[in-house]
Amino acid sequence: MENPLVQERRDGNDIRRVLDTHYVRLANDYDNFLYYSPRFVRVLSSKMIEQLRLNEDDTLVDLGCGTCIYSLDILKQVALKRPVIGVDPYAEMLAKVPDDAPIRPIVMDGFEFSKEEGIYDKILIKETIHHIADRSKLFANLHARLAPGGVLLLVHVPPDVQYPLFQKALERCRSWHADPHELFEQLQRAGFRVQWNSVDFPHAIPKERYFKMVEGCYMSALTTLNEHELHDGLVEMKLKYKDVEILEFIDHFDYLAAIRD
C-alpha cells in the first residue's frame, strides 16, 4: 500500500496548506525554538562559509531564509560588499529580520525565484529543500542562475533523525525529509559537481524546553500530524523520559556543495 503522505505530497494544495500553517504560526517563536545557542549557529554557519567558499566579493542568496538566522551570523564573519538576498515566501518570517541588517528581503516562493533572471555567486538552502516537489527542475533553474565557479549549498537534515521524539513523529520524518543520496544524484543530473560533507552537533536541552518545542510543532513534519497524534505523542515522550531532566542527542546535517564548473 502506498504511503499516504506520498500521495498527499502529490497534491500541491495539501502540502502548501501544511507549510502555510507551520510557518505563519511558527514565525513568532522561530528563533526561540531553532536558534538553540550562539555556538550551535556558529558551528553551522562556519561550515556554510567553508563549503560555499564565500568571499567578500560574492553575491549570496539565502533561499528559504526564514528569519535569516544563518545569514546574520555569516555576515559577522564575512564582510560581504553587497547585501545578502534573503528569499522566503512568508512575510511573517522576513518581518523578524532586523531593519538595519545588510539583507535585502524578497517575499517570494523559492521555486518561483529560481525562474527569475539574475546571476549569483553563491546560493544557500538550509532545511527547506524537502518542501520542493520538483527538485530536479529547481536545481536546473539554479544551475542557470549561478556564475561559473558558483556554489549551491544544501544544508539538510536526513530522514532518519536521532531526536528524542515519539515514534510516530520519527516515522513521519522518514517520509517527510529528502533522501540525501537522491539529492546528490539530482544535483549531478542538473550539471553540478557535488561534494558531500556533514556536521554533527551534540545538543543538551532541558526536557521541558524541548517538550514545548514539540508541542509548538517546531519541525514541519510535526505539523502534518493531527491534534490527537501530537497529544498522544507527548504523552509517550513524558513516559519515556520521565526520569530525565536534560535530553542529549546528536543533530546531524548533510552539507551538499554543488559546484557549477
C-alpha positions as CSV (number, residue, x, y, z in Angstrom):
1,M,0.0,0.0,0.0
2,E,1.3,3.5,-0.9
3,N,2.5,5.7,1.9
4,P,-0.4,8.2,2.4
5,L,2.0,11.1,2.9
6,V,3.5,10.4,-0.6
7,Q,0.0,10.6,-2.1
8,E,-0.6,13.8,-0.1
9,R,2.6,15.3,-1.4
10,R,1.3,15.0,-5.0
11,D,-1.4,17.5,-4.2
12,G,0.4,20.8,-4.1
13,N,-2.5,22.4,-2.3
14,D,-2.3,20.0,0.6
15,I,1.4,20.5,1.1
16,R,1.0,24.2,0.8
17,R,-1.6,24.2,3.5
18,V,0.7,22.4,5.8
19,L,3.6,24.8,5.2
20,D,1.4,27.9,5.4
21,T,0.0,26.7,8.8
22,H,3.5,25.8,10.0
23,Y,5.5,28.9,9.1
24,V,2.9,31.5,9.8
25,R,2.2,30.0,13.2
26,L,5.9,29.5,13.9
27,A,7.2,33.0,12.9
28,N,6.9,34.5,16.4
29,D,8.7,31.5,18.1
30,Y,11.1,30.6,15.3
31,D,14.3,32.0,16.8
32,N,13.3,30.8,20.3
33,F,12.9,27.3,19.1
34,L,15.6,26.9,16.4
35,Y,18.4,29.2,17.4
36,Y,19.4,26.8,20.2
37,S,22.6,28.7,21.1
38,P,25.2,31.1,19.5
39,R,27.7,28.2,19.5
40,F,25.3,26.0,17.5
41,V,24.6,28.7,14.9
42,R,28.3,29.5,14.6
43,V,29.3,25.8,14.1
44,L,26.8,25.5,11.3
45,S,27.4,28.9,9.7
46,S,31.2,28.5,9.8
47,K,30.8,25.3,7.8
48,M,28.5,27.1,5.4
49,I,31.1,29.7,4.7
50,E,33.8,27.0,4.2
51,Q,31.6,24.9,1.8
52,L,30.3,27.9,-0.1
53,R,33.9,29.2,-0.4
54,L,32.4,32.5,0.4
55,N,34.4,35.7,0.0
56,E,33.5,39.4,0.4
57,D,33.0,40.0,-3.4
58,D,30.3,37.3,-3.6
59,T,26.6,37.9,-4.1
60,L,24.9,35.5,-1.7
61,V,21.3,34.3,-2.0
62,D,19.7,32.7,1.1
63,L,16.8,30.8,-0.4
64,G,14.1,29.9,2.1
65,C,15.9,32.1,4.6
66,G,13.2,32.3,7.3
67,T,14.3,34.9,9.9
68,C,17.9,34.9,8.4
69,I,19.5,33.3,11.5
70,Y,22.4,31.9,9.5
71,S,22.9,34.8,7.1
72,L,23.1,37.2,10.0
73,D,25.8,35.1,11.6
74,I,27.6,34.7,8.2
75,L,27.7,38.5,7.9
76,K,29.5,38.6,11.3
77,Q,32.3,36.5,9.8
78,V,32.5,37.7,6.2
79,A,32.1,41.4,5.3
80,L,30.2,41.0,2.1
81,K,30.2,44.1,-0.1
82,R,26.6,43.5,-1.2
83,P,23.6,42.7,0.9
84,V,22.5,39.1,1.2
85,I,19.4,38.4,-0.9
86,G,17.0,36.8,1.6
87,V,14.2,35.0,-0.2
88,D,11.2,33.5,1.7
89,P,7.5,33.0,0.8
90,Y,6.4,34.2,4.3
91,A,6.4,37.9,5.1
92,E,5.8,37.0,8.8
93,M,9.3,35.3,8.8
94,L,11.1,38.1,7.0
95,A,9.5,40.7,9.3
96,K,11.8,39.3,12.1
97,V,14.9,40.3,10.2
98,P,16.5,43.5,11.7
99,D,15.7,46.6,9.6
100,D,19.4,47.7,9.7
101,A,20.8,44.3,8.6
102,P,22.6,44.2,5.3
103,I,19.9,41.9,3.9
104,R,17.6,42.5,1.0
105,P,14.3,40.6,1.8
106,I,12.2,39.3,-1.0
107,V,8.8,37.7,-0.3
108,M,8.7,35.0,-2.9
109,D,8.5,31.3,-3.3
110,G,11.9,29.8,-3.8
111,F,10.9,27.8,-6.9
112,E,9.5,31.0,-8.5
113,F,12.6,32.9,-7.6
114,S,14.7,30.2,-9.3
115,K,12.9,31.1,-12.6
116,E,13.7,34.8,-12.3
117,E,16.5,36.4,-14.3
118,G,19.7,37.1,-12.4
119,I,23.2,35.7,-11.9
120,Y,24.6,35.0,-8.4
121,D,27.8,33.7,-7.0
122,K,26.6,31.6,-4.1
123,I,23.2,30.2,-3.1
124,L,22.4,28.7,0.4
125,I,19.3,26.5,1.0
126,K,19.1,25.3,4.6
127,E,16.5,22.8,5.7
128,T,13.8,23.7,3.1
129,I,14.7,21.5,0.1
130,H,12.3,18.8,1.3
131,H,9.4,21.3,0.7
132,I,10.1,21.4,-3.0
133,A,8.2,18.8,-5.1
134,D,10.1,19.3,-8.4
135,R,13.7,19.4,-7.1
136,S,15.2,18.4,-10.4
137,K,13.7,21.5,-12.1
138,L,14.7,23.7,-9.2
139,F,18.3,22.5,-9.4
140,A,18.3,23.1,-13.2
141,N,17.0,26.6,-12.7
142,L,19.6,27.4,-10.0
143,H,22.4,26.0,-12.2
144,A,21.4,28.6,-14.7
145,R,21.4,31.3,-12.0
146,L,24.9,30.7,-10.9
147,A,28.0,32.2,-12.3
148,P,30.8,29.8,-13.4
149,G,32.5,28.6,-10.3
150,G,29.4,29.4,-8.2
151,V,28.2,27.1,-5.5
152,L,24.7,25.9,-4.4
153,L,24.9,24.6,-0.8
154,L,22.2,22.4,0.6
155,V,22.2,22.0,4.4
156,H,19.8,19.3,5.2
157,V,18.6,17.0,8.0
158,P,18.3,13.4,6.6
159,P,15.2,11.3,7.1
160,D,16.5,9.1,9.9
161,V,16.7,11.7,12.7
162,Q,18.0,10.9,16.1
163,Y,15.9,13.3,18.0
164,P,14.1,12.4,21.3
165,L,10.7,12.4,19.6
166,F,7.8,10.0,19.8
167,Q,7.6,7.0,17.4
168,K,5.0,8.4,15.0
169,A,7.0,11.6,14.6
170,L,10.2,9.7,13.9
171,E,8.3,7.7,11.3
172,R,6.9,10.8,9.7
173,C,10.4,12.3,9.4
174,R,11.4,9.3,7.4
175,S,8.8,10.0,4.8
176,W,8.9,13.8,5.0
177,H,12.6,14.6,4.8
178,A,14.5,14.3,1.5
179,D,16.9,11.4,0.9
180,P,20.5,12.9,0.6
181,H,21.5,10.2,-1.9
182,E,18.6,11.2,-4.1
183,L,19.5,14.9,-3.7
184,F,23.2,14.1,-4.6
185,E,22.0,12.4,-7.8
186,Q,19.6,15.1,-8.8
187,L,22.3,17.8,-8.4
188,Q,24.6,15.8,-10.6
189,R,22.0,15.4,-13.3
190,A,21.5,19.2,-13.2
191,G,25.1,19.6,-14.2
192,F,26.7,20.2,-10.8
193,R,29.9,18.7,-9.4
194,V,28.9,17.7,-5.9
195,Q,30.8,17.3,-2.7
196,W,29.2,15.7,0.4
197,N,30.2,16.7,3.9
198,S,28.4,16.7,7.2
199,V,28.3,18.3,10.7
200,D,27.3,16.6,13.9
201,F,26.3,18.8,16.8
202,P,25.7,17.4,20.3
203,H,22.6,19.0,22.0
204,A,21.8,19.1,25.7
205,I,18.4,20.6,26.1
206,P,16.2,20.8,29.2
207,K,13.4,18.4,28.8
208,E,10.6,20.9,29.5
209,R,12.0,23.3,26.8
210,Y,12.2,20.5,24.2
211,F,8.7,19.4,25.0
212,K,7.4,22.9,24.5
213,M,9.2,22.9,21.1
214,V,7.4,19.7,20.1
215,E,4.1,21.0,21.4
216,G,4.7,24.1,19.2
217,C,5.5,21.9,16.2
218,Y,9.0,23.3,15.8
219,M,9.5,20.9,12.9
220,S,7.3,21.0,9.8
221,A,6.9,17.2,10.0
222,L,5.1,17.6,13.3
223,T,2.6,20.0,11.6
224,T,1.5,17.1,9.4
225,L,0.2,15.3,12.5
226,N,-3.3,15.9,13.8
227,E,-4.1,17.1,17.3
228,H,-4.7,13.7,18.7
229,E,-1.5,12.2,17.3
230,L,0.5,15.1,18.8
231,H,-1.2,14.8,22.2
232,D,-0.6,11.0,22.3
233,G,3.0,11.5,21.2
234,L,3.7,14.0,24.0
235,V,2.2,11.5,26.5
236,E,4.6,8.9,25.0
237,M,7.6,11.2,25.4
238,K,6.7,12.1,29.0
239,L,6.6,8.4,29.9
240,K,9.8,7.6,28.1
241,Y,11.8,10.5,29.6
242,K,10.1,10.7,33.0
243,D,13.4,10.2,34.8
244,V,15.4,12.5,32.6
245,E,15.9,16.3,33.0
246,I,18.3,17.0,30.2
247,L,17.8,15.5,26.7
248,E,21.1,14.7,25.0
249,F,21.1,13.9,21.3
250,I,23.1,14.4,18.1
251,D,21.9,16.8,15.4
252,H,23.2,15.6,12.0
253,F,23.3,17.9,9.0
254,D,24.4,16.9,5.5
255,Y,26.2,19.6,3.5
256,L,25.9,19.0,-0.2
257,A,28.0,21.6,-2.1
258,A,27.0,21.7,-5.7
259,I,29.6,23.5,-7.9
260,R,29.0,24.9,-11.3
261,D,32.3,24.4,-13.2
